[in-house]
């Protein structure tokens, strides 16, 4: 949530480095792979913009990978992973 993103932004502002944001989508048996890929990309891009709007001036790379499973996934498959590297 936003509390966690604000905490990450605070750390990234202080430490610098690179921030990698990866979006994921949950396969639901209805949406196409192309739709899930676009959805995951939008998730990653939105989180990246949120961090940038909170003053993160580090390099931020974002990408979406679509659905991470080949079967109908769990709600936890709808997520964004954030990694930081110096």
C-alpha positions in Angstrom: 0.0 0.0 0.0 0.9 3.6 0.1 2.4 3.5 3.5 4.9 0.9 2.3 5.6 2.9 -0.9 6.2 6.0 1.1 8.7 4.1 3.3 10.5 2.8 0.2 10.6 6.3 -1.3 12.2 7.6 1.9 14.9 5.0 1.9 15.6 5.4 -1.9 15.9 9.2 -1.5 18.4 8.7 1.3 20.5 5.9 -0.3 20.3 6.6 -4.0 21.2 3.7 -6.3 18.8 2.1 -8.7 15.2 1.0 -8.2 13.8 -1.9 -10.2 10.0 -2.2 -10.4 8.4 -5.3 -11.9 4.6 -5.6 -12.3 2.7 -8.9 -12.4 -0.8 -9.9 -13.2 -3.0 -12.8 -12.1 -4.2 -15.2 -14.8 -8.0 -15.5 -14.5 -9.0 -17.7 -17.5 -10.7 -14.8 -19.2 -8.2 -12.1 -20.1 -5.6 -12.6 -22.9 -1.9 -12.8 -22.3 -1.5 -9.5 -24.2 -4.0 -7.8 -21.8 -2.3 -9.2 -18.7 1.1 -8.0 -20.0 -0.3 -4.5 -20.5 -1.9 -4.6 -17.1 1.4 -5.6 -15.4 3.2 -2.9 -17.3 0.7 -0.3 -16.1 1.1 -1.4 -12.5 4.9 -1.1 -12.7 4.7 2.2 -14.4 2.2 3.6 -11.8 4.4 2.6 -8.9 7.5 4.1 -10.6 5.7 7.4 -11.1 4.4 7.3 -7.5 8.0 6.9 -6.2 9.3 9.7 -8.6 6.5 12.0 -7.4 7.7 11.4 -3.8 11.2 12.6 -4.7 13.0 9.5 -5.7 15.7 10.7 -8.1 17.5 7.4 -8.4 17.3 5.6 -11.7 14.0 3.8 -11.8 13.5 0.9 -14.3 10.1 -0.6 -14.6 8.8 -3.6 -16.6 5.7 -5.8 -16.6 5.9 -9.6 -17.1 2.2 -10.4 -17.5 0.9 -13.5 -15.6 3.6 -15.3 -13.8 1.8 -18.7 -13.9 0.3 -20.8 -16.6 -2.7 -21.7 -14.4 -5.4 -19.5 -12.8 -3.5 -17.7 -10.1 -4.2 -16.5 -6.6 -4.9 -12.8 -5.7 -1.3 -12.5 -4.5 -0.2 -12.9 -8.1 -1.5 -9.3 -8.6 1.5 -7.5 -7.4 4.5 -5.2 -7.9 8.0 -6.2 -6.8 10.5 -3.5 -6.0 14.2 -4.1 -5.8 17.0 -1.7 -5.0 20.6 -1.9 -6.0 23.5 0.4 -5.3 
